[in-house]
């Protein structure tokens, strides 16, 4: 499996979350605390929004802890919204095209988990990609297929509906092909304004996912602080420190929609919404 984080709020240096926290994303790439695989060394990526509508993107196949360019970029880049991902392959090759985040126009997407029986389903799922999006597929991962299915199912206009339809497409393909392994994933997509995350599995065993919010994110001596209020939101595979009071677990089977000033939780099955305020 993989580890990832998504941030939105006042411009923040990538370095503070990738390197400075006790359980920073780089530390998680070496020894994560809540994943099924301890080491996430099959590449990495960061995507960020600056002065252009289209996000910047830097991905490579080296382990994140062993890339001096990543450290140098993270020290200099400040962004109001960014994604970061460290990859543990579930069977597909370690190539730059298979590293997250994936980009389409002004959208970014990243994923942790796997489609059970993907080797049996890949051809069927690729046929379900909308024709106008098919040539955008440049890698071999199930993650990229999920992103392209989301786009074809209306991600740009109704992300929750797109997630539901994509889950149905995948689970229908699994059933048609006699696959009994589970679908398990967390994911996040953004248009540069709003974060659309999900924690879902077909067997009630989804990977971990947390969020925190406050006026801003402060990292001091490895600990994270979120002064009361709104203005910053962080969604991530596992907490960046040991202060349990900071971190809220996303329930199994829920969407999370977040801007810098609001977090809302919505079950994948059903339409009732829960607003989370600081």
Short mmCIF file of the C-alpha atoms (twelve columns), coordinates in Angstrom:
data_MODEL
# 
_entry.id   MODEL 
# 
loop_
_atom_site.group_PDB 
_atom_site.id 
_atom_site.type_symbol 
_atom_site.label_atom_id 
_atom_site.label_alt_id 
_atom_site.label_comp_id 
_atom_site.label_asym_id 
_atom_site.label_seq_id 
_atom_site.Cartn_x 
_atom_site.Cartn_y 
_atom_site.Cartn_z 
_atom_site.pdbx_PDB_model_num 
ATOM 1   C CA . UNK A 1   0.000   0.000   0.000   1 
ATOM 2   C CA . UNK A 2   0.969   3.683   -0.103  1 
ATOM 3   C CA . UNK A 3   0.947   6.786   2.123   1 
ATOM 4   C CA . UNK A 4   -0.287  10.217  1.106   1 
ATOM 5   C CA . UNK A 5   -1.324  13.641  2.357   1 
ATOM 6   C CA . UNK A 6   -3.311  16.568  0.992   1 
ATOM 7   C CA . UNK A 7   -3.175  20.125  2.344   1 
ATOM 8   C CA . UNK A 8   -5.239  23.243  1.713   1 
ATOM 9   C CA . UNK A 9   -4.928  26.582  3.500   1 
ATOM 10  C CA . UNK A 10  -2.556  29.522  3.701   1 
ATOM 11  C CA . UNK A 11  0.639   28.994  1.682   1 
ATOM 12  C CA . UNK A 12  2.783   26.433  3.462   1 
ATOM 13  C CA . UNK A 13  6.244   25.074  2.705   1 
ATOM 14  C CA . UNK A 14  6.061   21.477  1.558   1 
ATOM 15  C CA . UNK A 15  9.142   20.726  3.645   1 
ATOM 16  C CA . UNK A 16  7.294   21.179  6.952   1 
ATOM 17  C CA . UNK A 17  4.951   18.235  6.337   1 
ATOM 18  C CA . UNK A 18  7.209   16.091  4.191   1 
ATOM 19  C CA . UNK A 19  10.324  16.263  6.386   1 
ATOM 20  C CA . UNK A 20  9.920   18.138  9.684   1 
ATOM 21  C CA . UNK A 21  7.105   16.351  11.532  1 
ATOM 22  C CA . UNK A 22  7.781   13.408  13.859  1 
ATOM 23  C CA . UNK A 23  5.975   11.039  11.540  1 
ATOM 24  C CA . UNK A 24  6.546   13.040  8.359   1 
ATOM 25  C CA . UNK A 25  5.645   11.556  5.001   1 
ATOM 26  C CA . UNK A 26  9.320   10.830  4.374   1 
ATOM 27  C CA . UNK A 27  9.531   8.946   7.686   1 
ATOM 28  C CA . UNK A 28  6.400   7.057   6.673   1 
ATOM 29  C CA . UNK A 29  8.084   6.048   3.422   1 
ATOM 30  C CA . UNK A 30  10.755  4.337   5.527   1 
ATOM 31  C CA . UNK A 31  8.575   2.911   8.301   1 
ATOM 32  C CA . UNK A 32  4.874   3.724   8.274   1 
ATOM 33  C CA . UNK A 33  2.862   3.022   11.415  1 
ATOM 34  C CA . UNK A 34  -0.582  2.123   10.081  1 
ATOM 35  C CA . UNK A 35  -0.003  0.530   6.692   1 
ATOM 36  C CA . UNK A 36  0.033   -3.152  5.731   1 
ATOM 37  C CA . UNK A 37  3.507   -2.643  4.215   1 
ATOM 38  C CA . UNK A 38  6.117   -0.885  6.350   1 
ATOM 39  C CA . UNK A 39  8.248   0.560   3.526   1 
ATOM 40  C CA . UNK A 40  6.934   2.717   0.694   1 
ATOM 41  C CA . UNK A 41  9.945   2.974   -1.598  1 
ATOM 42  C CA . UNK A 42  8.554   2.450   -5.107  1 
ATOM 43  C CA . UNK A 43  8.618   6.080   -6.153  1 
ATOM 44  C CA . UNK A 44  6.943   9.272   -4.986  1 
ATOM 45  C CA . UNK A 45  5.319   12.438  -6.227  1 
ATOM 46  C CA . UNK A 46  4.191   15.921  -5.255  1 
ATOM 47  C CA . UNK A 47  1.653   18.145  -6.972  1 
ATOM 48  C CA . UNK A 48  1.004   21.763  -6.058  1 
ATOM 49  C CA . UNK A 49  -0.965  24.835  -7.126  1 
ATOM 50  C CA . UNK A 50  0.894   28.094  -7.618  1 
ATOM 51  C CA . UNK A 51  0.172   31.047  -9.880  1 
ATOM 52  C CA . UNK A 52  -1.082  28.911  -12.773 1 
ATOM 53  C CA . UNK A 53  -4.389  27.069  -13.043 1 
ATOM 54  C CA . UNK A 54  -2.580  23.868  -14.023 1 
ATOM 55  C CA . UNK A 55  -0.779  22.338  -11.039 1 
ATOM 56  C CA . UNK A 56  2.937   21.676  -10.898 1 
ATOM 57  C CA . UNK A 57  4.017   18.046  -10.760 1 
ATOM 58  C CA . UNK A 58  7.243   16.299  -9.727  1 
ATOM 59  C CA . UNK A 59  7.440   12.485  -9.695  1 
ATOM 60  C CA . UNK A 60  10.311  10.034  -9.671  1 
ATOM 61  C CA . UNK A 61  11.035  6.360   -9.168  1 
ATOM 62  C CA . UNK A 62  13.601  6.760   -6.401  1 
ATOM 63  C CA . UNK A 63  12.547  6.184   -2.802  1 
ATOM 64  C CA . UNK A 64  11.419  9.533   -1.420  1 
ATOM 65  C CA . UNK A 65  14.022  9.413   1.352   1 
ATOM 66  C CA . UNK A 66  16.798  9.164   -1.235  1 
ATOM 67  C CA . UNK A 67  15.986  12.071  -3.546  1 
ATOM 68  C CA . UNK A 68  17.940  15.274  -2.897  1 
ATOM 69  C CA . UNK A 69  15.898  17.126  -5.520  1 
ATOM 70  C CA . UNK A 70  12.693  16.474  -3.579  1 
ATOM 71  C CA . UNK A 71  14.235  17.902  -0.414  1 
ATOM 72  C CA . UNK A 72  15.524  20.971  -2.249  1 
ATOM 73  C CA . UNK A 73  12.180  21.636  -3.950  1 
ATOM 74  C CA . UNK A 74  10.266  21.113  -0.698  1 
ATOM 75  C CA . UNK A 75  12.465  23.651  1.068   1 
ATOM 76  C CA . UNK A 76  11.574  26.327  -1.510  1 
ATOM 77  C CA . UNK A 77  7.997   25.651  -2.646  1 
ATOM 78  C CA . UNK A 78  5.149   27.258  -0.716  1 
ATOM 79  C CA . UNK A 79  1.657   26.334  -1.861  1 
ATOM 80  C CA . UNK A 80  -1.904  26.971  -0.741  1 
ATOM 81  C CA . UNK A 81  -2.871  23.452  -1.842  1 
ATOM 82  C CA . UNK A 82  -0.644  20.460  -2.448  1 
ATOM 83  C CA . UNK A 83  -0.587  16.666  -2.663  1 
ATOM 84  C CA . UNK A 84  2.267   14.347  -1.692  1 
ATOM 85  C CA . UNK A 85  2.436   10.572  -2.144  1 
ATOM 86  C CA . UNK A 86  4.907   7.760   -1.452  1 
ATOM 87  C CA . UNK A 87  4.285   4.534   -3.318  1 
ATOM 88  C CA . UNK A 88  4.384   0.854   -2.421  1 
ATOM 89  C CA . UNK A 89  3.590   -1.076  -5.590  1 
ATOM 90  C CA . UNK A 90  0.914   -3.769  -5.499  1 
ATOM 91  C CA . UNK A 91  2.402   -5.463  -8.557  1 
ATOM 92  C CA . UNK A 92  2.749   -2.932  -11.371 1 
ATOM 93  C CA . UNK A 93  6.206   -1.679  -12.419 1 
ATOM 94  C CA . UNK A 94  8.087   1.125   -10.708 1 
ATOM 95  C CA . UNK A 95  8.018   3.767   -13.434 1 
ATOM 96  C CA . UNK A 96  7.485   7.526   -13.369 1 
ATOM 97  C CA . UNK A 97  4.178   7.064   -15.222 1 
ATOM 98  C CA . UNK A 98  2.925   4.882   -12.364 1 
ATOM 99  C CA . UNK A 99  3.803   7.361   -9.617  1 
ATOM 100 C CA . UNK A 100 1.138   9.559   -8.035  1 
ATOM 101 C CA . UNK A 101 -0.326  12.153  -8.162  1 
ATOM 102 C CA . UNK A 102 -1.929  11.845  -11.595 1 
ATOM 103 C CA . UNK A 103 -2.856  15.042  -13.419 1 
ATOM 104 C CA . UNK A 104 -5.634  15.891  -15.885 1 
ATOM 105 C CA . UNK A 105 -6.029  19.560  -16.795 1 
ATOM 106 C CA . UNK A 106 -6.369  21.426  -13.488 1 
ATOM 107 C CA . UNK A 107 -7.191  18.231  -11.531 1 
ATOM 108 C CA . UNK A 108 -4.913  16.046  -9.390  1 
ATOM 109 C CA . UNK A 109 -5.649  12.563  -8.045  1 
ATOM 110 C CA . UNK A 110 -3.843  10.110  -5.761  1 
ATOM 111 C CA . UNK A 111 -4.758  6.741   -4.302  1 
ATOM 112 C CA . UNK A 112 -3.836  4.106   -1.739  1 
ATOM 113 C CA . UNK A 113 -5.149  0.551   -1.908  1 
ATOM 114 C CA . UNK A 114 -5.865  -1.984  -4.590  1 
ATOM 115 C CA . UNK A 115 -8.551  -3.469  -6.769  1 
ATOM 116 C CA . UNK A 116 -8.756  -7.131  -5.836  1 
ATOM 117 C CA . UNK A 117 -7.994  -9.410  -8.779  1 
ATOM 118 C CA . UNK A 118 -6.726  -6.477  -10.858 1 
ATOM 119 C CA . UNK A 119 -4.807  -8.777  -13.205 1 
ATOM 120 C CA . UNK A 120 -8.101  -10.456 -14.118 1 
ATOM 121 C CA . UNK A 121 -10.046 -7.186  -14.370 1 
ATOM 122 C CA . UNK A 122 -7.620  -4.860  -16.127 1 
ATOM 123 C CA . UNK A 123 -8.878  -5.469  -19.667 1 
ATOM 124 C CA . UNK A 124 -12.533 -5.176  -18.620 1 
ATOM 125 C CA . UNK A 125 -11.905 -1.944  -16.684 1 
ATOM 126 C CA . UNK A 126 -9.893  -0.376  -19.493 1 
ATOM 127 C CA . UNK A 127 -12.856 -0.929  -21.823 1 
ATOM 128 C CA . UNK A 128 -14.948 1.081   -19.369 1 
ATOM 129 C CA . UNK A 129 -12.727 4.190   -19.745 1 
ATOM 130 C CA . UNK A 130 -14.533 6.854   -21.791 1 
ATOM 131 C CA . UNK A 131 -13.180 6.925   -25.377 1 
ATOM 132 C CA . UNK A 132 -12.148 10.584  -25.169 1 
ATOM 133 C CA . UNK A 133 -10.034 9.778   -22.083 1 
ATOM 134 C CA . UNK A 134 -8.472  6.505   -23.176 1 
ATOM 135 C CA . UNK A 135 -5.376  8.039   -24.771 1 
ATOM 136 C CA . UNK A 136 -4.647  9.787   -21.465 1 
ATOM 137 C CA . UNK A 137 -3.739  6.427   -19.931 1 
ATOM 138 C CA . UNK A 138 0.052   6.293   -19.921 1 
ATOM 139 C CA . UNK A 139 0.759   3.934   -16.995 1 
ATOM 140 C CA . UNK A 140 -0.353  0.479   -15.907 1 
ATOM 141 C CA . UNK A 141 -1.768  0.951   -12.404 1 
ATOM 142 C CA . UNK A 142 -5.260  0.352   -11.105 1 
ATOM 143 C CA . UNK A 143 -4.942  3.834   -9.536  1 
ATOM 144 C CA . UNK A 144 -4.799  5.538   -12.921 1 
ATOM 145 C CA . UNK A 145 -7.775  3.508   -14.134 1 
ATOM 146 C CA . UNK A 146 -9.771  4.675   -11.099 1 
ATOM 147 C CA . UNK A 147 -8.911  8.307   -11.932 1 
ATOM 148 C CA . UNK A 148 -9.935  7.952   -15.571 1 
ATOM 149 C CA . UNK A 149 -13.164 6.205   -14.595 1 
ATOM 150 C CA . UNK A 150 -13.901 9.020   -12.141 1 
ATOM 151 C CA . UNK A 151 -13.364 11.593  -14.891 1 
ATOM 152 C CA . UNK A 152 -15.663 9.701   -17.236 1 
ATOM 153 C CA . UNK A 153 -18.287 9.378   -14.498 1 
ATOM 154 C CA . UNK A 154 -18.549 13.116  -13.870 1 
ATOM 155 C CA . UNK A 155 -15.783 13.975  -11.402 1 
ATOM 156 C CA . UNK A 156 -15.608 17.558  -12.696 1 
ATOM 157 C CA . UNK A 157 -19.269 18.271  -11.873 1 
ATOM 158 C CA . UNK A 158 -20.337 15.866  -9.096  1 
ATOM 159 C CA . UNK A 159 -17.419 14.141  -7.350  1 
ATOM 160 C CA . UNK A 160 -19.550 12.140  -4.885  1 
ATOM 161 C CA . UNK A 161 -21.673 10.728  -7.680  1 
ATOM 162 C CA . UNK A 162 -18.545 9.981   -9.718  1 
ATOM 163 C CA . UNK A 163 -17.030 8.030   -6.815  1 
ATOM 164 C CA . UNK A 164 -20.258 6.048   -6.343  1 
ATOM 165 C CA . UNK A 165 -20.535 5.186   -10.018 1 
ATOM 166 C CA . UNK A 166 -16.872 4.231   -10.239 1 
ATOM 167 C CA . UNK A 167 -17.185 1.934   -7.223  1 
ATOM 168 C CA . UNK A 168 -20.225 0.322   -8.866  1 
ATOM 169 C CA . UNK A 169 -18.338 -0.118  -12.153 1 
ATOM 170 C CA . UNK A 170 -15.419 -1.809  -10.408 1 
ATOM 171 C CA . UNK A 171 -17.522 -4.035  -8.165  1 
ATOM 172 C CA . UNK A 172 -19.718 -5.067  -11.112 1 
ATOM 173 C CA . UNK A 173 -16.588 -6.009  -13.058 1 
ATOM 174 C CA . UNK A 174 -15.303 -7.978  -10.049 1 
ATOM 175 C CA . UNK A 175 -18.568 -9.880  -9.789  1 
ATOM 176 C CA . UNK A 176 -18.721 -10.573 -13.543 1 
ATOM 177 C CA . UNK A 177 -15.200 -11.995 -13.463 1 
ATOM 178 C CA . UNK A 178 -15.662 -14.071 -10.331 1 
ATOM 179 C CA . UNK A 179 -13.217 -12.027 -8.257  1 
ATOM 180 C CA . UNK A 180 -13.633 -12.529 -4.521  1 
ATOM 181 C CA . UNK A 181 -10.685 -10.427 -3.334  1 
ATOM 182 C CA . UNK A 182 -11.838 -7.095  -1.830  1 
ATOM 183 C CA . UNK A 183 -11.735 -3.587  -3.207  1 
ATOM 184 C CA . UNK A 184 -9.968  -1.399  -0.644  1 
ATOM 185 C CA . UNK A 185 -8.884  2.191   -1.063  1 
ATOM 186 C CA . UNK A 186 -8.496  5.735   0.072   1 
ATOM 187 C CA . UNK A 187 -8.148  8.479   -2.509  1 
ATOM 188 C CA . UNK A 188 -8.219  12.233  -2.962  1 
ATOM 189 C CA . UNK A 189 -8.993  14.394  -5.971  1 
ATOM 190 C CA . UNK A 190 -8.901  18.176  -6.308  1 
ATOM 191 C CA . UNK A 191 -9.559  20.911  -8.840  1 
ATOM 192 C CA . UNK A 192 -7.219  23.241  -6.960  1 
ATOM 193 C CA . UNK A 193 -10.032 24.604  -4.785  1 
ATOM 194 C CA . UNK A 194 -11.721 21.725  -2.967  1 
ATOM 195 C CA . UNK A 195 -10.448 18.363  -1.724  1 
ATOM 196 C CA . UNK A 196 -12.651 15.331  -2.457  1 
ATOM 197 C CA . UNK A 197 -11.438 12.325  -0.451  1 
ATOM 198 C CA . UNK A 198 -12.860 8.874   0.218   1 
ATOM 199 C CA . UNK A 199 -12.248 5.909   2.512   1 
ATOM 200 C CA . UNK A 200 -13.973 2.779   1.222   1 
ATOM 201 C CA . UNK A 201 -13.707 -0.987  1.033   1 
ATOM 202 C CA . UNK A 202 -15.975 -3.830  -0.001  1 
ATOM 203 C CA . UNK A 203 -15.118 -5.811  3.166   1 
ATOM 204 C CA . UNK A 204 -15.129 -3.096  5.847   1 
ATOM 205 C CA . UNK A 205 -11.306 -3.112  6.017   1 
ATOM 206 C CA . UNK A 206 -10.340 0.126   4.281   1 
ATOM 207 C CA . UNK A 207 -6.848  1.617   4.703   1 
ATOM 208 C CA . UNK A 208 -6.487  4.262   7.404   1 
ATOM 209 C CA . UNK A 209 -7.386  7.901   6.757   1 
ATOM 210 C CA . UNK A 210 -7.375  10.966  9.045   1 
ATOM 211 C CA . UNK A 211 -7.919  14.715  8.891   1 
ATOM 212 C CA . UNK A 212 -7.164  17.787  10.981  1 
ATOM 213 C CA . UNK A 213 -8.212  21.422  10.697  1 
ATOM 214 C CA . UNK A 214 -7.481  24.757  12.313  1 
ATOM 215 C CA . UNK A 215 -6.463  28.323  11.572  1 
ATOM 216 C CA . UNK A 216 -3.148  27.037  10.234  1 
ATOM 217 C CA . UNK A 217 -0.689  24.164  10.507  1 
ATOM 218 C CA . UNK A 218 2.359   24.698  12.705  1 
ATOM 219 C CA . UNK A 219 5.182   22.180  13.063  1 
ATOM 220 C CA . UNK A 220 7.418   22.767  16.091  1 
ATOM 221 C CA . UNK A 221 10.031  20.262  17.262  1 
ATOM 222 C CA . UNK A 222 8.310   17.603  15.199  1 
ATOM 223 C CA . UNK A 223 4.856   18.163  16.735  1 
ATOM 224 C CA . UNK A 224 1.896   19.505  14.750  1 
ATOM 225 C CA . UNK A 225 -0.361  22.253  16.085  1 
ATOM 226 C CA . UNK A 226 -3.696  23.435  14.685  1 
ATOM 227 C CA . UNK A 227 -4.816  26.647  16.445  1 
ATOM 228 C CA . UNK A 228 -8.589  26.680  16.885  1 
ATOM 229 C CA . UNK A 229 -10.576 28.063  13.994  1 
ATOM 230 C CA . UNK A 230 -10.714 27.455  10.275  1 
ATOM 231 C CA . UNK A 231 -8.323  28.230  7.453   1 
ATOM 232 C CA . UNK A 232 -6.340  25.022  6.935   1 
ATOM 233 C CA . UNK A 233 -7.219  21.356  6.411   1 
ATOM 234 C CA . UNK A 234 -4.912  18.369  6.230   1 
ATOM 235 C CA . UNK A 235 -6.067  14.915  5.032   1 
ATOM 236 C CA . UNK A 236 -3.587  12.065  5.324   1 
ATOM 237 C CA . UNK A 237 -3.045  8.328   5.593   1 
ATOM 238 C CA . UNK A 238 -1.763  8.523   9.150   1 
ATOM 239 C CA . UNK A 239 -1.076  11.222  11.779  1 
ATOM 240 C CA . UNK A 240 2.153   13.191  11.593  1 
ATOM 241 C CA . UNK A 241 2.742   13.024  15.359  1 
ATOM 242 C CA . UNK A 242 1.479   11.275  18.478  1 
ATOM 243 C CA . UNK A 243 -0.977  13.942  19.659  1 
ATOM 244 C CA . UNK A 244 -4.237  12.052  19.230  1 
ATOM 245 C CA . UNK A 245 -6.239  15.187  20.056  1 
ATOM 246 C CA . UNK A 246 -5.252  16.756  16.708  1 
ATOM 247 C CA . UNK A 247 -6.401  13.970  14.435  1 
ATOM 248 C CA . UNK A 248 -9.867  12.827  13.415  1 
ATOM 249 C CA . UNK A 249 -10.316 9.435   11.798  1 
ATOM 250 C CA . UNK A 250 -12.430 9.407   8.637   1 
ATOM 251 C CA . UNK A 251 -15.086 6.724   9.170   1 
ATOM 252 C CA . UNK A 252 -15.116 3.633   6.984   1 
ATOM 253 C CA . UNK A 253 -17.341 4.173   3.952   1 
ATOM 254 C CA . UNK A 254 -17.322 7.983   3.955   1 
ATOM 255 C CA . UNK A 255 -16.524 10.831  1.607   1 
ATOM 256 C CA . UNK A 256 -14.733 13.878  2.952   1 
ATOM 257 C CA . UNK A 257 -15.102 17.210  1.159   1 
ATOM 258 C CA . UNK A 258 -12.863 20.021  2.358   1 
ATOM 259 C CA . UNK A 259 -11.965 23.588  1.562   1 
ATOM 260 C CA . UNK A 260 -9.755  25.718  3.765   1 
ATOM 261 C CA . UNK A 261 -12.794 26.756  5.829   1 
ATOM 262 C CA . UNK A 262 -15.111 23.738  5.905   1 
ATOM 263 C CA . UNK A 263 -15.021 19.967  6.217   1 
ATOM 264 C CA . UNK A 264 -18.061 17.821  5.431   1 
ATOM 265 C CA . UNK A 265 -18.444 14.054  5.806   1 
ATOM 266 C CA . UNK A 266 -20.962 12.089  3.760   1 
ATOM 267 C CA . UNK A 267 -21.520 8.321   3.704   1 
ATOM 268 C CA . UNK A 268 -20.881 6.555   0.439   1 
ATOM 269 C CA . UNK A 269 -24.223 4.787   0.908   1 
ATOM 270 C CA . UNK A 270 -26.925 7.357   1.652   1 
ATOM 271 C CA . UNK A 271 -27.059 11.135  1.344   1 
ATOM 272 C CA . UNK A 272 -26.974 12.489  4.922   1 
ATOM 273 C CA . UNK A 273 -24.137 14.941  5.449   1 
ATOM 274 C CA . UNK A 274 -22.164 15.761  8.580   1 
ATOM 275 C CA . UNK A 275 -20.426 19.123  8.833   1 
ATOM 276 C CA . UNK A 276 -17.246 19.138  10.891  1 
ATOM 277 C CA . UNK A 277 -16.220 22.473  12.345  1 
ATOM 278 C CA . UNK A 278 -13.201 23.364  14.436  1 
# 
